[in-house]
Amino acid sequence: VSIIAIIVALGAVYFASQSTDQKTELDNVFEQFISDYSKSYSSESEFKFRRGVFEANLEKAKILNELNPEAEFGVTIFSDFTETEMTQRMGLIPLTTEDESIPVHTAMSAPSANIDWRSSLSPVQNQGSCGSCWAFSATAAFEARYKLHANPHSLYKFSEQEVVDCTSPNYGCNGGWMHDAFAYLKSAKFCTLSSYPYHAKKETCKAASCGGIANDSGYSFVGKNEQQMYDALKTGPLSIA
């Protein structure tokens, strides 16, 4: 019995070693991705499907890195998402016409230097399974400009959930517009994230009870070319979704 047990045990070690040796670099990267983002899949078929999606997205990231040397593309929590799944999280509703009553920012001078506002931006956020990219974009731009022009010593984290819940005529997780968020913030005080946490779903507006601390002085659309965007960037980050 002892001899058989030893042979079986040695055989198990051998197979484990073989399995490890046969792993590709992609297998190792995918396993690290699963560990880093606490991913789990309900079946072997889903595991294989997600691995295939992950591999395709890594290849896209490689191509994008080659095309955009000043940017960085790589593994994120969304690396096993399909294009369709990502599209479902893109909640910006395209404007059919621009409101002619809103001024359009126009270029005033030629580019003269690089502009880098990263020190005035909050870390990358996670909107979850909610098409609220428009709310995150508006909030990030507001946070940066509030720091740059009103409170240079602190970077406040404001509440995307307030924007999702309280702006109108936006549709919460089903999409919306950044300019309506800014219009809302002209009259309402923006609450911090800690006082109005994000839940990745549209809920009843609670702005009256969260103790808002800042509002917006106004906004304008930016002309659709690089020169005009560069000129607008001189005063702070833009809201894009």
N, C-alpha and C positions, 0 to 999 in steps of 0.2 A: 504493500500500500504506500509506503514511504517513497519507493522508487517511482511509482506512477505519479504521485503528487509532485515530486521534483521535476519530472519530465513535463507535466502539464504546466507547472509554474514557469519553467524555462521557455516553453513554447509561447506562453502569454507575453513574456518579456520580449521575445523575438518579434512577434507580430506588432507589438507596440512600437518597437524600434523601427520596423519596416514602415509602419504608418507614418511615423515622424519623419523618416528619411524621404518619404515620397511627397511630403508637403511642398507645395510651391511657395514662392514669395507672396503670391496673391493670397494663398490660404492663410499665411501668417498675418498679413495686413488685414484680411477680413476678420480673423479671430480677434485681433486687437481692436478693431472697430466695434465688434459685438461686445467686448469687455468694456471699452471706454464709454459706450452709450447705453449699456444695459439692454441690449437688443435681445429679443427672444422670438422664435418662430414656431408655429404650431405643428409643423410637419416637416419631413425630410424634403418633400417637393417644394414647400415654401422656402426652405433653407437654400435649396439649389437655385430657385428662381431669384431670390434676393441676392445671392452671390453673383449671379449673372448680371443683374442690374448694377450691382456694386462695381463689377469689372468694367462695364460699359461706361459708367460715370467716371471712373478713374481715367479711362482713356480720353474722355472729353476734357477732364481737368488737365491732362498732359498737353493736349492740343492747345487749350486756352492759355496755359502757361507759356507755351512757345510763341503764341500770337500776341500776348500781353506781358512782356517781361517786367513791367513795373507793378503788376498785380500778382496775387498769389492764389492759386486754386488748388484744392486738395480735399481731404476727407473731412466731412462734417456729419452731423447727426442725420442729414437728409441723403446721405450717399447711397442708401438702398431704396430710394424713392424713384418711381418712374416719372416720366415727363407729365403724364396725366395727373398723378398724385401731387406733384409740385404745382401744377396749374390750379388745382383746387384750393391751394393756399394763397394764390395771387388774387387778392380781393379788390384791386383797383378797378373801378368801372370807368372805361374810357369816356372822355367827354366827346359828345357829338358836335357841340359848338362851345366856344369859349364865351364866358360872360363879358360882353363888351364894356360893362361898367367897371371892370377890374383893370387897373393899369398894367401894361406889359413892360417889364424891365427891359431897357435897351442898352447896348454897349456904349461906353463913353471913352474908352481908351484901349490901346493895344496891349496884349499880354507883355508883362515885363519881368515876371518872376514866378517861381513855383508857389503854390498855395497848399498848405497842409494844416488841416484843422483837427487832426486825430487826437490831439491832447484835450480837445474840447468836446469829445464824443464819448458817450457811455459805451461799455463793452457790448459786443454783439448780443442781441436778444433773441428769444425763441418764441414765436407767435403760436406754436402748437398747431392743432388741427382746426384752425380758424382763419378765414380769409381776411385778416386784419392788417395786411402789410401797409395799407394806406395810413392806419392809425399809428403804427410803429414809425413810419417815415416822418409823419408830421410831428410826432413826439420827439424823435431824435433831433430834428432840425430846431425845434423850439428849445430843447435842453441846451444845445450848443450855443444858440444865439442869446439865450438868457444868461449863460455864463460869460459870453464875450462882451455883452453890452450892459448887463445889469448887475451881475454878481460874479466878478472875475476870480474870486478866491475859492469858490465851491462849484462843483458840478452836481446839480440836483438831478435825481432820477424821478421823472414825472410818470403819471399813470396812463398807460395805453388803454386800460380798462375803462377809465372815465371817458376817453374819446369814443370807444366802441359803444358804450352805453348811452351817452348823452348827446352826441351830435345828431343833427337832422338836416337833410333827408338821407343820411347814410343808412346802410343796411347791416350794420354789425359785422358778423362773420361772413356775410354774403357779399361784402364789398362796400366801397365808399370812395370819397374824394378828400384829398388832403386839405383843399381850400375851405371845405365846409368845417373841418376841424379847426382851422385857424379863425374862421368866422365865429365859431362857437366860443373860442378862447378870447375874443375881443370883449365879451360881456361876462364870461364866467371865469372864476379863479381856478387855475390848474392845481390839482392835488398831487401830492407825491405818491410814488408807487407804494411806499410803506403804509400810507393811510388809505389807499384804494388799490388793493392787489389785483393782479391779472389772473383771470380764470378761463381765458380762451373760449368764451361764449358771451353772447349779448344778454345782459341782465338789466334790471331796473336801475335807472340813473340814481346815484347816491351822492352827487356832487354837493348837495346842500349840507351833508353831514361829515365831509372828509377834511374840511379846513383848508381850502385852496390858498395858495400863496402868491400866484403870479398869473398875469394874463398877457394877451398878445396885442401889439399896437397896430397890426395890420399886415397885409401880405400883397404880393403881386405875382403875376405869371412871368416866367422868364422866356425870352425869345428862344426859338428852336434852332440855335446854332452854337458852336463852341465858343465863339467870341463873346456872345451875350451871356452864356453860362459862366465863362471865366470872369467877366466883369461883375456879375452878381455874387460870385464866390468870394470876392474881396471883403465882403462884410460878414461872411459866415457860410456854413454848409447850406445846401439846397435840399428841399424835400422832393424826392423822386421815388416812384414806385412802378 
